[in-house]
Amino acid sequence: MSEEEFEDAVADALDEIPAELARLVDNVVVLVADDPEPPLPPDLLGLYEGTPLTERGSWWAAGSLPDRITVFRNPTLAVCADRDEVVEEVRTTVVHEVAHHFGIDDERLHELGWG
């Protein structure tokens, strides 16, 4: 899958987030990178970096940089056998990382089937 097709899959996954939830996403940029940088594990599919909505106080808004969600292309391609699997894995990764923005931890995401 080309870089452009992968980026399109990420954009499509973002478009699938229900509008009522998407409106609540605040100050977040979504990026695509080929691989995670050390010391991150090389097989990491996605990463949320920022302050979840549940932890933001009045101090947060003053000059805060955007939170970042990064979806890693090469590790995703490595665990998928075909394009359909890539699209589904990207969807799962995007939902997983957006959920972190809402303050949902890995344990709960695994319980919900988004691990």
C-alpha positions in Angstrom: 0.0 0.0 0.0 1.4 3.4 -1.0 1.9 6.2 1.4 -1.0 8.1 -0.1 -3.4 5.1 0.1 -2.4 4.6 3.8 -3.0 8.3 4.5 -6.4 8.0 2.8 -7.2 5.0 5.0 -6.4 7.1 8.1 -8.5 9.9 6.8 -11.4 7.5 6.1 -11.1 6.1 9.6 -11.3 9.6 11.1 -14.4 10.3 8.9 -16.1 7.2 10.5 -15.9 8.7 14.0 -19.5 9.7 14.8 -20.1 13.4 14.4 -21.2 13.9 18.0 -17.8 12.5 19.2 -15.7 14.2 16.5 -17.1 17.6 17.6 -15.6 16.9 21.1 -12.1 16.2 19.8 -10.2 19.3 20.9 -6.8 20.6 19.7 -5.5 17.3 18.1 -3.5 16.7 15.0 -3.4 13.3 13.4 -0.1 12.3 11.6 1.2 9.4 9.7 4.8 8.3 10.1 6.6 5.4 8.6 8.0 4.0 11.9 8.1 4.8 15.6 11.3 6.4 16.8 13.3 4.8 19.5 12.8 4.3 22.4 9.3 3.3 21.2 8.8 -0.3 20.3 9.3 -0.9 16.5 6.0 -2.8 16.2 3.9 0.1 17.6 0.9 0.8 15.4 -0.3 4.1 16.9 0.5 6.6 19.6 -1.4 9.3 21.4 0.7 12.1 22.9 -1.0 14.8 24.9 -3.3 15.6 27.7 -6.6 13.6 27.7 -9.8 15.7 28.0 -10.5 14.1 31.4 -7.2 15.6 32.7 -7.4 19.1 31.3 -7.9 21.9 33.8 -8.2 25.6 33.4 -4.4 25.8 33.1 -4.4 23.6 30.0 -5.7 26.0 27.3 -3.2 28.7 27.8 -0.8 28.2 24.9 -1.0 24.4 24.8 0.4 22.7 21.7 -2.0 20.3 20.0 -2.2 16.7 21.2 -0.8 14.3 18.6 -2.0 11.0 17.3 0.4 9.2 15.1 -0.4 6.1 13.0 2.7 4.1 12.0 2.6 2.8 8.4 5.3 0.2 8.3 4.4 -1.7 11.5 0.7 -1.7 10.3 1.6 -3.1 6.9 3.8 -5.7 8.5 0.9 -7.2 10.6 -1.6 -7.2 7.7 -1.9 -9.6 4.9 -3.9 -7.5 2.4 -5.5 -4.1 1.9 -8.7 -4.9 3.6 -6.8 -5.9 6.8 -4.8 -2.7 6.6 -8.0 -0.6 6.4 -9.5 -2.5 9.4 -6.3 -2.2 11.4 -6.0 1.5 10.7 -9.6 2.0 11.8 -9.0 0.1 15.0 -5.8 2.1 15.7 -7.5 5.4 15.0 -10.4 4.6 17.3 -7.9 3.4 20.0 -5.8 6.5 19.9 -8.9 8.9 19.8 -10.2 7.0 22.8 -7.0 7.9 24.7 -7.8 11.6 23.9 -11.1 11.0 25.7 -9.2 9.5 28.7 -10.0 5.8 28.1 -7.1 3.6 29.1 -5.7 0.5 27.4 -7.3 -1.9 29.8 -10.8 -0.5 29.1 -10.1 -0.4 25.4 -9.2 -4.1 25.4 -12.4 -4.9 27.3 -14.3 -3.1 24.6 -12.5 -4.9 21.8 -10.4 -2.0 20.6 -7.1 -3.2 22.1 
